[in-house]
Amino acid sequence: YFPDGIPELKEEGPSLTEREREVLQLIVEGKRNAEIAQIMSRSLHTVRNHRARLMRKLNAHSAAELVEAAEQLGIVRLSPER
Protein backbone atom coordinates (compact mmCIF):
# COMPACT_ATOMS: atom_id res chain seq x y z
CA TYR A 1 0.00 0.00 0.00
CA PHE A 2 1.34 3.40 -1.00
CA PRO A 3 -0.09 6.54 0.57
CA ASP A 4 -1.46 9.16 -1.80
CA GLY A 5 0.75 11.78 -0.23
CA ILE A 6 4.01 10.60 -1.81
CA PRO A 7 4.48 12.64 -5.01
CA GLU A 8 7.05 10.24 -6.53
CA LEU A 9 4.46 7.47 -6.58
CA LYS A 10 1.68 9.38 -8.29
CA GLU A 11 0.94 8.06 -11.77
CA GLU A 12 -1.40 10.81 -12.93
CA GLY A 13 -0.24 13.53 -15.26
CA PRO A 14 2.68 13.57 -17.66
CA SER A 15 5.70 11.36 -17.22
CA LEU A 16 8.68 13.36 -16.00
CA THR A 17 12.29 12.25 -15.83
CA GLU A 18 14.19 12.40 -12.57
CA ARG A 19 16.15 15.44 -13.84
CA GLU A 20 12.94 17.19 -14.90
CA ARG A 21 11.54 16.62 -11.41
CA GLU A 22 14.72 18.05 -9.87
CA VAL A 23 14.54 21.14 -12.10
CA LEU A 24 10.83 21.52 -11.38
CA GLN A 25 11.39 21.41 -7.62
CA LEU A 26 14.07 24.09 -7.89
CA ILE A 27 11.75 26.24 -10.02
CA VAL A 28 9.06 25.82 -7.35
CA GLU A 29 11.63 27.02 -4.80
CA GLY A 30 12.05 30.19 -6.87
CA LYS A 31 15.46 29.43 -8.36
CA ARG A 32 16.45 30.97 -11.69
CA ASN A 33 17.99 28.99 -14.55
CA ALA A 34 21.55 30.08 -13.72
CA GLU A 35 21.11 29.07 -10.07
CA ILE A 36 19.63 25.71 -11.07
CA ALA A 37 22.56 25.08 -13.43
CA GLN A 38 25.03 25.79 -10.64
CA ILE A 39 23.17 23.68 -8.06
CA MET A 40 22.84 20.71 -10.43
CA SER A 41 26.32 21.12 -11.98
CA ARG A 42 24.77 21.34 -15.44
CA SER A 43 25.10 23.88 -18.23
CA LEU A 44 22.64 26.72 -18.52
CA HIS A 45 21.68 25.32 -21.94
CA THR A 46 20.77 21.96 -20.36
CA VAL A 47 18.64 23.62 -17.68
CA ARG A 48 16.85 25.70 -20.32
CA ASN A 49 16.10 22.51 -22.27
CA HIS A 50 14.70 20.78 -19.17
CA ARG A 51 12.57 23.83 -18.39
CA ALA A 52 11.26 23.99 -21.98
CA ARG A 53 10.30 20.29 -21.88
CA LEU A 54 8.58 20.79 -18.53
CA MET A 55 6.59 23.72 -19.89
CA ARG A 56 5.52 21.64 -22.90
CA LYS A 57 4.61 18.58 -20.83
CA LEU A 58 2.65 20.61 -18.28
CA ASN A 59 1.16 22.96 -20.89
CA ALA A 60 2.51 26.01 -19.06
CA HIS A 61 3.38 29.39 -20.56
CA SER A 62 5.12 30.91 -17.54
CA ALA A 63 6.96 29.83 -14.41
CA ALA A 64 3.84 30.61 -12.36
CA GLU A 65 1.71 28.32 -14.56
CA LEU A 66 4.40 25.65 -14.34
CA VAL A 67 4.36 25.74 -10.54
CA GLU A 68 0.55 25.75 -10.43
CA ALA A 69 0.27 22.78 -12.81
CA ALA A 70 2.89 20.82 -10.88
CA GLU A 71 1.07 21.35 -7.61
CA GLN A 72 -2.36 20.53 -9.06
CA LEU A 73 -1.00 17.27 -10.46
CA GLY A 74 0.63 16.40 -7.13
CA ILE A 75 4.11 16.39 -8.68
CA VAL A 76 5.45 18.83 -6.10
CA ARG A 77 4.12 20.29 -2.91
CA LEU A 78 4.31 23.94 -2.05
CA SER A 79 5.41 24.76 1.46
CA PRO A 80 2.85 26.80 3.36
CA GLU A 81 3.98 30.39 3.86
CA ARG A 82 4.79 31.38 7.38
mmCIF file as gemmi writes it, N, C-alpha and C atoms, coordinates in Angstrom:
data_model
loop_
_atom_site.group_PDB
_atom_site.id
_atom_site.type_symbol
_atom_site.label_atom_id
_atom_site.label_alt_id
_atom_site.label_comp_id
_atom_site.label_asym_id
_atom_site.label_entity_id
_atom_site.label_seq_id
_atom_site.pdbx_PDB_ins_code
_atom_site.Cartn_x
_atom_site.Cartn_y
_atom_site.Cartn_z
_atom_site.occupancy
_atom_site.B_iso_or_equiv
_atom_site.pdbx_formal_charge
_atom_site.auth_seq_id
_atom_site.auth_asym_id
_atom_site.pdbx_PDB_model_num
ATOM 1 N N . TYR Axp A 1 ? 0.844 -1.182 0 1 0 ? 1 A 1
ATOM 2 C CA . TYR Axp A 1 ? 0 0 0 1 0 ? 1 A 1
ATOM 3 C C . TYR Axp A 1 ? 0.883 1.237 0 1 0 ? 1 A 1
ATOM 4 N N . PHE Axp A 2 ? 0.593 2.15 -0.916 1 0 ? 2 A 1
ATOM 5 C CA . PHE Axp A 2 ? 1.34 3.401 -0.997 1 0 ? 2 A 1
ATOM 6 C C . PHE Axp A 2 ? 0.397 4.555 -0.686 1 0 ? 2 A 1
ATOM 7 N N . PRO Axp A 3 ? 0.765 5.394 0.257 1 0 ? 3 A 1
ATOM 8 C CA . PRO Axp A 3 ? -0.094 6.536 0.574 1 0 ? 3 A 1
ATOM 9 C C . PRO Axp A 3 ? -0.149 7.519 -0.59 1 0 ? 3 A 1
ATOM 10 N N . ASP Axp A 4 ? -1.286 8.183 -0.722 1 0 ? 4 A 1
ATOM 11 C CA . ASP Axp A 4 ? -1.465 9.157 -1.802 1 0 ? 4 A 1
ATOM 12 C C . ASP Axp A 4 ? -0.542 10.356 -1.659 1 0 ? 4 A 1
ATOM 13 N N . GLY Axp A 5 ? -0.042 10.589 -0.48 1 0 ? 5 A 1
ATOM 14 C CA . GLY Axp A 5 ? 0.75 11.779 -0.226 1 0 ? 5 A 1
ATOM 15 C C . GLY Axp A 5 ? 2.18 11.744 -0.722 1 0 ? 5 A 1
ATOM 16 N N . ILE Axp A 6 ? 2.629 10.676 -1.346 1 0 ? 6 A 1
ATOM 17 C CA . ILE Axp A 6 ? 4.006 10.597 -1.815 1 0 ? 6 A 1
ATOM 18 C C . ILE Axp A 6 ? 4.037 10.967 -3.289 1 0 ? 6 A 1
ATOM 19 N N . PRO Axp A 7 ? 4.542 12.178 -3.624 1 0 ? 7 A 1
ATOM 20 C CA . PRO Axp A 7 ? 4.484 12.638 -5.011 1 0 ? 7 A 1
ATOM 21 C C . PRO Axp A 7 ? 5.19 11.721 -6.002 1 0 ? 7 A 1
ATOM 22 N N . GLU Axp A 8 ? 6.31 11.093 -5.612 1 0 ? 8 A 1
ATOM 23 C CA . GLU Axp A 8 ? 7.048 10.242 -6.531 1 0 ? 8 A 1
ATOM 24 C C . GLU Axp A 8 ? 6.22 9.047 -7.012 1 0 ? 8 A 1
ATOM 25 N N . LEU Axp A 9 ? 5.224 8.66 -6.244 1 0 ? 9 A 1
ATOM 26 C CA . LEU Axp A 9 ? 4.458 7.467 -6.575 1 0 ? 9 A 1
ATOM 27 C C . LEU Axp A 9 ? 3.199 7.773 -7.378 1 0 ? 9 A 1
ATOM 28 N N . LYS Axp A 10 ? 2.891 9.022 -7.542 1 0 ? 10 A 1
ATOM 29 C CA . LYS Axp A 10 ? 1.684 9.379 -8.291 1 0 ? 10 A 1
ATOM 30 C C . LYS Axp A 10 ? 1.877 9.058 -9.759 1 0 ? 10 A 1
ATOM 31 N N . GLU Axp A 11 ? 0.869 8.46 -10.363 1 0 ? 11 A 1
ATOM 32 C CA . GLU Axp A 11 ? 0.94 8.063 -11.768 1 0 ? 11 A 1
ATOM 33 C C . GLU Axp A 11 ? 0.185 9.022 -12.681 1 0 ? 11 A 1
ATOM 34 N N . GLU Axp A 12 ? -0.615 9.911 -12.101 1 0 ? 12 A 1
ATOM 35 C CA . GLU Axp A 12 ? -1.402 10.814 -12.925 1 0 ? 12 A 1
ATOM 36 C C . GLU Axp A 12 ? -0.508 11.888 -13.539 1 0 ? 12 A 1
ATOM 37 N N . GLY Axp A 13 ? -0.984 12.46 -14.623 1 0 ? 13 A 1
ATOM 38 C CA . GLY Axp A 13 ? -0.24 13.53 -15.257 1 0 ? 13 A 1
ATOM 39 C C . GLY Axp A 13 ? 0.864 13.016 -16.156 1 0 ? 13 A 1
ATOM 40 N N . PRO Axp A 14 ? 1.627 13.95 -16.717 1 0 ? 14 A 1
ATOM 41 C CA . PRO Axp A 14 ? 2.679 13.575 -17.661 1 0 ? 14 A 1
ATOM 42 C C . PRO Axp A 14 ? 3.834 12.859 -16.968 1 0 ? 14 A 1
ATOM 43 N N . SER Axp A 15 ? 4.529 12.062 -17.731 1 0 ? 15 A 1
ATOM 44 C CA . SER Axp A 15 ? 5.695 11.357 -17.216 1 0 ? 15 A 1
ATOM 45 C C . SER Axp A 15 ? 6.892 12.302 -17.241 1 0 ? 15 A 1
ATOM 46 N N . LEU Axp A 16 ? 7.511 12.49 -16.092 1 0 ? 16 A 1
ATOM 47 C CA . LEU Axp A 16 ? 8.679 13.361 -15.997 1 0 ? 16 A 1
ATOM 48 C C . LEU Axp A 16 ? 9.902 12.541 -15.621 1 0 ? 16 A 1
ATOM 49 N N . THR Axp A 17 ? 11.044 12.921 -16.191 1 0 ? 17 A 1
ATOM 50 C CA . THR Axp A 17 ? 12.293 12.253 -15.834 1 0 ? 17 A 1
ATOM 51 C C . THR Axp A 17 ? 12.728 12.731 -14.45 1 0 ? 17 A 1
ATOM 52 N N . GLU Axp A 18 ? 13.669 12.016 -13.873 1 0 ? 18 A 1
ATOM 53 C CA . GLU Axp A 18 ? 14.191 12.405 -12.566 1 0 ? 18 A 1
ATOM 54 C C . GLU Axp A 18 ? 14.784 13.815 -12.628 1 0 ? 18 A 1
ATOM 55 N N . ARG Axp A 19 ? 15.537 14.111 -13.677 1 0 ? 19 A 1
ATOM 56 C CA . ARG Axp A 19 ? 16.145 15.444 -13.845 1 0 ? 19 A 1
ATOM 57 C C . ARG Axp A 19 ? 15.067 16.522 -13.985 1 0 ? 19 A 1
ATOM 58 N N . GLU Axp A 20 ? 14.023 16.221 -14.746 1 0 ? 20 A 1
ATOM 59 C CA . GLU Axp A 20 ? 12.938 17.192 -14.896 1 0 ? 20 A 1
ATOM 60 C C . GLU Axp A 20 ? 12.286 17.469 -13.547 1 0 ? 20 A 1
ATOM 61 N N . ARG Axp A 21 ? 12.116 16.435 -12.748 1 0 ? 21 A 1
ATOM 62 C CA . ARG Axp A 21 ? 11.538 16.617 -11.411 1 0 ? 21 A 1
ATOM 63 C C . ARG Axp A 21 ? 12.447 17.482 -10.535 1 0 ? 21 A 1
ATOM 64 N N . GLU Axp A 22 ? 13.768 17.248 -10.643 1 0 ? 22 A 1
ATOM 65 C CA . GLU Axp A 22 ? 14.721 18.055 -9.874 1 0 ? 22 A 1
ATOM 66 C C . GLU Axp A 22 ? 14.628 19.521 -10.285 1 0 ? 22 A 1
ATOM 67 N N . VAL Axp A 23 ? 14.635 19.77 -11.595 1 0 ? 23 A 1
ATOM 68 C CA . VAL Axp A 23 ? 14.542 21.14 -12.103 1 0 ? 23 A 1
ATOM 69 C C . VAL Axp A 23 ? 13.223 21.761 -11.658 1 0 ? 23 A 1
ATOM 70 N N . LEU Axp A 24 ? 12.146 21.02 -11.761 1 0 ? 24 A 1
ATOM 71 C CA . LEU Axp A 24 ? 10.833 21.525 -11.377 1 0 ? 24 A 1
ATOM 72 C C . LEU Axp A 24 ? 10.809 21.918 -9.906 1 0 ? 24 A 1
ATOM 73 N N . GLN Axp A 25 ? 11.362 21.086 -9.051 1 0 ? 25 A 1
ATOM 74 C CA . GLN Axp A 25 ? 11.387 21.405 -7.621 1 0 ? 25 A 1
ATOM 75 C C . GLN Axp A 25 ? 12.162 22.697 -7.371 1 0 ? 25 A 1
ATOM 76 N N . LEU Axp A 26 ? 13.278 22.869 -8.064 1 0 ? 26 A 1
ATOM 77 C CA . LEU Axp A 26 ? 14.07 24.09 -7.894 1 0 ? 26 A 1
ATOM 78 C C . LEU Axp A 26 ? 13.33 25.313 -8.432 1 0 ? 26 A 1
ATOM 79 N N . ILE Axp A 27 ? 12.573 25.144 -9.502 1 0 ? 27 A 1
ATOM 80 C CA . ILE Axp A 27 ? 11.746 26.245 -10.021 1 0 ? 27 A 1
ATOM 81 C C . ILE Axp A 27 ? 10.684 26.613 -8.986 1 0 ? 27 A 1
ATOM 82 N N . VAL Axp A 28 ? 10.064 25.596 -8.394 1 0 ? 28 A 1
ATOM 83 C CA . VAL Axp A 28 ? 9.056 25.824 -7.352 1 0 ? 28 A 1
ATOM 84 C C . VAL Axp A 28 ? 9.667 26.603 -6.187 1 0 ? 28 A 1
ATOM 85 N N . GLU Axp A 29 ? 10.936 26.329 -5.893 1 0 ? 29 A 1
ATOM 86 C CA . GLU Axp A 29 ? 11.633 27.025 -4.804 1 0 ? 29 A 1
ATOM 87 C C . GLU Axp A 29 ? 12.045 28.441 -5.194 1 0 ? 29 A 1
ATOM 88 N N . GLY Axp A 30 ? 11.762 28.832 -6.44 1 0 ? 30 A 1
ATOM 89 C CA . GLY Axp A 30 ? 12.047 30.193 -6.872 1 0 ? 30 A 1
ATOM 90 C C . GLY Axp A 30 ? 13.416 30.404 -7.484 1 0 ? 30 A 1
ATOM 91 N N . LYS Axp A 31 ? 14.114 29.316 -7.778 1 0 ? 31 A 1
ATOM 92 C CA . LYS Axp A 31 ? 15.455 29.427 -8.362 1 0 ? 31 A 1
ATOM 93 C C . LYS Axp A 31 ? 15.367 29.814 -9.832 1 0 ? 31 A 1
ATOM 94 N N . ARG Axp A 32 ? 16.339 30.586 -10.284 1 0 ? 32 A 1
ATOM 95 C CA . ARG Axp A 32 ? 16.448 30.969 -11.694 1 0 ? 32 A 1
ATOM 96 C C . ARG Axp A 32 ? 17.302 29.941 -12.422 1 0 ? 32 A 1
ATOM 97 N N . ASN Axp A 33 ? 17.253 29.966 -13.749 1 0 ? 33 A 1
ATOM 98 C CA . ASN Axp A 33 ? 17.987 28.988 -14.555 1 0 ? 33 A 1
ATOM 99 C C . ASN Axp A 33 ? 19.466 28.91 -14.187 1 0 ? 33 A 1
ATOM 100 N N . ALA Axp A 34 ? 20.119 30.063 -14.037 1 0 ? 34 A 1
ATOM 101 C CA . ALA Axp A 34 ? 21.552 30.078 -13.722 1 0 ? 34 A 1
ATOM 102 C C . ALA Axp A 34 ? 21.82 29.426 -12.365 1 0 ? 34 A 1
ATOM 103 N N . GLU Axp A 35 ? 20.952 29.684 -11.39 1 0 ? 35 A 1
ATOM 104 C CA . GLU Axp A 35 ? 21.107 29.074 -10.069 1 0 ? 35 A 1
ATOM 105 C C . GLU Axp A 35 ? 20.911 27.563 -10.148 1 0 ? 35 A 1
ATOM 106 N N . ILE Axp A 36 ? 19.91 27.141 -10.908 1 0 ? 36 A 1
ATOM 107 C CA . ILE Axp A 36 ? 19.633 25.713 -11.07 1 0 ? 36 A 1
ATOM 108 C C . ILE Axp A 36 ? 20.828 25.025 -11.718 1 0 ? 36 A 1
ATOM 109 N N . ALA Axp A 37 ? 21.388 25.653 -12.749 1 0 ? 37 A 1
ATOM 110 C CA . ALA Axp A 37 ? 22.556 25.085 -13.431 1 0 ? 37 A 1
ATOM 111 C C . ALA Axp A 37 ? 23.703 24.894 -12.452 1 0 ? 37 A 1
ATOM 112 N N . GLN Axp A 38 ? 23.941 25.879 -11.613 1 0 ? 38 A 1
ATOM 113 C CA . GLN Axp A 38 ? 25.029 25.788 -10.639 1 0 ? 38 A 1
ATOM 114 C C . GLN Axp A 38 ? 24.744 24.697 -9.605 1 0 ? 38 A 1
ATOM 115 N N . ILE Axp A 39 ? 23.547 24.667 -9.072 1 0 ? 39 A 1
ATOM 116 C CA . ILE Axp A 39 ? 23.172 23.677 -8.058 1 0 ? 39 A 1
ATOM 117 C C . ILE Axp A 39 ? 23.299 22.258 -8.6 1 0 ? 39 A 1
ATOM 118 N N . MET Axp A 40 ? 22.856 22.055 -9.843 1 0 ? 40 A 1
ATOM 119 C CA . MET Axp A 40 ? 22.844 20.715 -10.433 1 0 ? 40 A 1
ATOM 120 C C . MET Axp A 40 ? 24.133 20.369 -11.177 1 0 ? 40 A 1
ATOM 121 N N . SER Axp A 41 ? 25.068 21.31 -11.233 1 0 ? 41 A 1
ATOM 122 C CA . SER Axp A 41 ? 26.32 21.116 -11.98 1 0 ? 41 A 1
ATOM 123 C C . SER Axp A 41 ? 26.031 20.752 -13.435 1 0 ? 41 A 1
ATOM 124 N N . ARG Axp A 42 ? 25.156 21.521 -14.041 1 0 ? 42 A 1
ATOM 125 C CA . ARG Axp A 42 ? 24.775 21.344 -15.44 1 0 ? 42 A 1
ATOM 126 C C . ARG Axp A 42 ? 24.951 22.674 -16.153 1 0 ? 42 A 1
ATOM 127 N N . SER Axp A 43 ? 24.988 22.633 -17.472 1 0 ? 43 A 1
ATOM 128 C CA . SER Axp A 43 ? 25.103 23.881 -18.23 1 0 ? 43 A 1
ATOM 129 C C . SER Axp A 43 ? 23.766 24.615 -18.22 1 0 ? 43 A 1
ATOM 130 N N . LEU Axp A 44 ? 23.848 25.909 -18.429 1 0 ? 44 A 1
ATOM 131 C CA . LEU Axp A 44 ? 22.644 26.724 -18.52 1 0 ? 44 A 1
ATOM 132 C C . LEU Axp A 44 ? 21.772 26.235 -19.674 1 0 ? 44 A 1
ATOM 133 N N . HIS Axp A 45 ? 22.401 25.849 -20.769 1 0 ? 45 A 1
ATOM 134 C CA . HIS Axp A 45 ? 21.684 25.322 -21.935 1 0 ? 45 A 1
ATOM 135 C C . HIS Axp A 45 ? 20.862 24.081 -21.554 1 0 ? 45 A 1
ATOM 136 N N . THR Axp A 46 ? 21.455 23.179 -20.788 1 0 ? 46 A 1
ATOM 137 C CA . THR Axp A 46 ? 20.766 21.957 -20.358 1 0 ? 46 A 1
ATOM 138 C C . THR Axp A 46 ? 19.56 22.295 -19.488 1 0 ? 46 A 1
ATOM 139 N N . VAL Axp A 47 ? 19.739 23.215 -18.566 1 0 ? 47 A 1
ATOM 140 C CA . VAL Axp A 47 ? 18.637 23.617 -17.685 1 0 ? 47 A 1
ATOM 141 C C . VAL Axp A 47 ? 17.51 24.251 -18.499 1 0 ? 47 A 1
ATOM 142 N N . ARG Axp A 48 ? 17.871 25.082 -19.459 1 0 ? 48 A 1
ATOM 143 C CA . ARG Axp A 48 ? 16.845 25.697 -20.317 1 0 ? 48 A 1
ATOM 144 C C . ARG Axp A 48 ? 16.071 24.63 -21.09 1 0 ? 48 A 1
ATOM 145 N N . ASN Axp A 49 ? 16.78 23.604 -21.556 1 0 ? 49 A 1
ATOM 146 C CA . ASN Axp A 49 ? 16.101 22.511 -22.267 1 0 ? 49 A 1
ATOM 147 C C . ASN Axp A 49 ? 15.139 21.764 -21.347 1 0 ? 49 A 1
ATOM 148 N N . HIS Axp A 50 ? 15.58 21.458 -20.129 1 0 ? 50 A 1
ATOM 149 C CA . HIS Axp A 50 ? 14.699 20.777 -19.166 1 0 ? 50 A 1
ATOM 150 C C . HIS Axp A 50 ? 13.465 21.631 -18.892 1 0 ? 50 A 1
ATOM 151 N N . ARG Axp A 51 ? 13.686 22.923 -18.686 1 0 ? 51 A 1
ATOM 152 C CA . ARG Axp A 51 ? 12.572 23.83 -18.395 1 0 ? 51 A 1
ATOM 153 C C . ARG Axp A 51 ? 11.597 23.886 -19.57 1 0 ? 51 A 1
ATOM 154 N N . ALA Axp A 52 ? 12.116 23.945 -20.787 1 0 ? 52 A 1
ATOM 155 C CA . ALA Axp A 52 ? 11.257 23.991 -21.979 1 0 ? 52 A 1
ATOM 156 C C . ALA Axp A 52 ? 10.43 22.714 -22.1 1 0 ? 52 A 1
ATOM 157 N N . ARG Axp A 53 ? 11.049 21.562 -21.831 1 0 ? 53 A 1
ATOM 158 C CA . ARG Axp A 53 ? 10.302 20.295 -21.883 1 0 ? 53 A 1
ATOM 159 C C . ARG Axp A 53 ? 9.224 20.262 -20.806 1 0 ? 53 A 1
ATOM 160 N N . LEU Axp A 54 ? 9.561 20.742 -19.612 1 0 ? 54 A 1
ATOM 161 C CA . LEU Axp A 54 ? 8.576 20.795 -18.532 1 0 ? 54 A 1
ATOM 162 C C . LEU Axp A 54 ? 7.383 21.668 -18.922 1 0 ? 54 A 1
ATOM 163 N N . MET Axp A 55 ? 7.668 22.81 -19.511 1 0 ? 55 A 1
ATOM 164 C CA . MET Axp A 55 ? 6.587 23.721 -19.894 1 0 ? 55 A 1
ATOM 165 C C . MET Axp A 55 ? 5.695 23.072 -20.939 1 0 ? 55 A 1
ATOM 166 N N . ARG Axp A 56 ? 6.307 22.348 -21.877 1 0 ? 56 A 1
ATOM 167 C CA . ARG Axp A 56 ? 5.516 21.643 -22.899 1 0 ? 56 A 1
ATOM 168 C C . ARG Axp A 56 ? 4.679 20.547 -22.258 1 0 ? 56 A 1
ATOM 169 N N . LYS Axp A 57 ? 5.316 19.712 -21.433 1 0 ? 57 A 1
ATOM 170 C CA . LYS Axp A 57 ? 4.614 18.579 -20.828 1 0 ? 57 A 1
ATOM 171 C C . LYS Axp A 57 ? 3.473 19.021 -19.914 1 0 ? 57 A 1
ATOM 172 N N . LEU Axp A 58 ? 3.668 20.134 -19.217 1 0 ? 58 A 1
ATOM 173 C CA . LEU Axp A 58 ? 2.654 20.61 -18.279 1 0 ? 58 A 1
ATOM 174 C C . LEU Axp A 58 ? 1.77 21.701 -18.88 1 0 ? 58 A 1
ATOM 175 N N . ASN Axp A 59 ? 1.959 21.968 -20.174 1 0 ? 59 A 1
ATOM 176 C CA . ASN Axp A 59 ? 1.164 22.965 -20.893 1 0 ? 59 A 1
ATOM 177 C C . ASN Axp A 59 ? 1.163 24.308 -20.167 1 0 ? 59 A 1
ATOM 178 N N . ALA Axp A 60 ? 2.358 24.745 -19.783 1 0 ? 60 A 1
ATOM 179 C CA . ALA Axp A 60 ? 2.513 26.008 -19.061 1 0 ? 60 A 1
ATOM 180 C C . ALA Axp A 60 ? 3.179 27.04 -19.962 1 0 ? 60 A 1
ATOM 181 N N . HIS Axp A 61 ? 2.819 28.302 -19.758 1 0 ? 61 A 1
ATOM 182 C CA . HIS Axp A 61 ? 3.381 29.386 -20.559 1 0 ? 61 A 1
ATOM 183 C C . HIS Axp A 61 ? 4.22 30.342 -19.727 1 0 ? 61 A 1
ATOM 184 N N . SER Axp A 62 ? 4.309 30.078 -18.431 1 0 ? 62 A 1
ATOM 185 C CA . SER Axp A 62 ? 5.118 30.906 -17.539 1 0 ? 62 A 1
ATOM 186 C C . SER Axp A 62 ? 5.555 30.046 -16.36 1 0 ? 62 A 1
ATOM 187 N N . ALA Axp A 63 ? 6.506 30.558 -15.594 1 0 ? 63 A 1
ATOM 188 C CA . ALA Axp A 63 ? 6.957 29.832 -14.406 1 0 ? 63 A 1
ATOM 189 C C . ALA Axp A 63 ? 5.807 29.663 -13.416 1 0 ? 63 A 1
ATOM 190 N N . ALA Axp A 64 ? 4.975 30.691 -13.291 1 0 ? 64 A 1
ATOM 191 C CA . ALA Axp A 64 ? 3.84 30.609 -12.364 1 0 ? 64 A 1
ATOM 192 C C . ALA Axp A 64 ? 2.879 29.497 -12.777 1 0 ? 64 A 1
ATOM 193 N N . GLU Axp A 65 ? 2.584 29.395 -14.073 1 0 ? 65 A 1
ATOM 194 C CA . GLU Axp A 65 ? 1.706 28.323 -14.563 1 0 ? 65 A 1
ATOM 195 C C . GLU Axp A 65 ? 2.359 26.961 -14.366 1 0 ? 65 A 1
ATOM 196 N N . LEU Axp A 66 ? 3.662 26.901 -14.528 1 0 ? 66 A 1
ATOM 197 C CA . LEU Axp A 66 ? 4.396 25.649 -14.344 1 0 ? 66 A 1
ATOM 198 C C . LEU Axp A 66 ? 4.266 25.166 -12.901 1 0 ? 66 A 1
ATOM 199 N N . VAL Axp A 67 ? 4.468 26.071 -11.965 1 0 ? 67 A 1
ATOM 200 C CA . VAL Axp A 67 ? 4.357 25.74 -10.542 1 0 ? 67 A 1
ATOM 201 C C . VAL Axp A 67 ? 2.928 25.327 -10.203 1 0 ? 67 A 1
ATOM 202 N N . GLU Axp A 68 ? 1.955 26.066 -10.703 1 0 ? 68 A 1
ATOM 203 C CA . GLU Axp A 68 ? 0.548 25.754 -10.432 1 0 ? 68 A 1
ATOM 204 C C . GLU Axp A 68 ? 0.171 24.374 -10.977 1 0 ? 68 A 1
ATOM 205 N N . ALA Axp A 69 ? 0.581 24.081 -12.203 1 0 ? 69 A 1
ATOM 206 C CA . ALA Axp A 69 ? 0.273 22.782 -12.81 1 0 ? 69 A 1
ATOM 207 C C . ALA Axp A 69 ? 0.93 21.654 -12.029 1 0 ? 69 A 1
ATOM 208 N N . ALA Axp A 70 ? 2.165 21.853 -11.633 1 0 ? 70 A 1
ATOM 209 C CA . ALA Axp A 70 ? 2.891 20.822 -10.884 1 0 ? 70 A 1
ATOM 210 C C . ALA Axp A 70 ? 2.21 20.531 -9.554 1 0 ? 70 A 1
ATOM 211 N N . GLU Axp A 71 ? 1.737 21.577 -8.89 1 0 ? 71 A 1
ATOM 212 C CA . GLU Axp A 71 ? 1.07 21.354 -7.614 1 0 ? 71 A 1
ATOM 213 C C . GLU Axp A 71 ? -0.288 20.69 -7.806 1 0 ? 71 A 1
ATOM 214 N N . GLN Axp A 72 ? -1.041 21.12 -8.8 1 0 ? 72 A 1
ATOM 215 C CA . GLN Axp A 72 ? -2.359 20.535 -9.057 1 0 ? 72 A 1
ATOM 216 C C . GLN Axp A 72 ? -2.259 19.051 -9.398 1 0 ? 72 A 1
ATOM 217 N N . LEU Axp A 73 ? -1.193 18.668 -10.09 1 0 ? 73 A 1
ATOM 218 C CA . LEU Axp A 73 ? -1.001 17.266 -10.457 1 0 ? 73 A 1
ATOM 219 C C . LEU Axp A 73 ? -0.366 16.448 -9.335 1 0 ? 73 A 1
ATOM 220 N N . GLY Axp A 74 ? 0.018 17.109 -8.247 1 0 ? 74 A 1
ATOM 221 C CA . GLY Axp A 74 ? 0.633 16.403 -7.132 1 0 ? 74 A 1
ATOM 222 C C . GLY Axp A 74 ? 2.082 16.039 -7.382 1 0 ? 74 A 1
ATOM 223 N N . ILE Axp A 75 ? 2.713 16.691 -8.356 1 0 ? 75 A 1
ATOM 224 C CA . ILE Axp A 75 ? 4.11 16.389 -8.676 1 0 ? 75 A 1
ATOM 225 C C . ILE Axp A 75 ? 5.025 16.983 -7.622 1 0 ? 75 A 1
ATOM 226 N N . VAL Axp A 76 ? 4.696 18.175 -7.165 1 0 ? 76 A 1
ATOM 227 C CA . VAL Axp A 76 ? 5.45 18.831 -6.096 1 0 ? 76 A 1
ATOM 228 C C . VAL Axp A 76 ? 4.456 19.385 -5.099 1 0 ? 76 A 1
ATOM 229 N N . ARG Axp A 77 ? 4.946 19.684 -3.941 1 0 ? 77 A 1
ATOM 230 C CA . ARG Axp A 77 ? 4.117 20.295 -2.907 1 0 ? 77 A 1
ATOM 231 C C . ARG Axp A 77 ? 4.711 21.636 -2.55 1 0 ? 77 A 1
ATOM 232 N N . LEU Axp A 78 ? 3.858 22.619 -2.468 1 0 ? 78 A 1
ATOM 233 C CA . LEU Axp A 78 ? 4.305 23.939 -2.051 1 0 ? 78 A 1
ATOM 234 C C . LEU Axp A 78 ? 4.311 23.987 -0.536 1 0 ? 78 A 1
ATOM 235 N N . SER Axp A 79 ? 5.347 24.585 0.012 1 0 ? 79 A 1
ATOM 236 C CA . SER Axp A 79 ? 5.409 24.759 1.46 1 0 ? 79 A 1
ATOM 237 C C . SER Axp A 79 ? 4.474 25.889 1.846 1 0 ? 79 A 1
ATOM 238 N N . PRO Axp A 80 ? 3.727 25.71 2.927 1 0 ? 80 A 1
ATOM 239 C CA . PRO Axp A 80 ? 2.849 26.804 3.357 1 0 ? 80 A 1
ATOM 240 C C . PRO Axp A 80 ? 3.693 27.991 3.807 1 0 ? 80 A 1
ATOM 241 N N . GLU Axp A 81 ? 3.244 29.188 3.453 1 0 ? 81 A 1
ATOM 242 C CA . GLU Axp A 81 ? 3.984 30.386 3.858 1 0 ? 81 A 1
ATOM 243 C C . GLU Axp A 81 ? 3.79 30.61 5.337 1 0 ? 81 A 1
ATOM 244 N N . ARG Axp A 82 ? 4.843 31.142 5.933 1 0 ? 82 A 1
ATOM 245 C CA . ARG Axp A 82 ? 4.786 31.383 7.382 1 0 ? 82 A 1
ATOM 246 C C . ARG Axp A 82 ? 4.523 32.814 7.691 1 0 ? 82 A 1
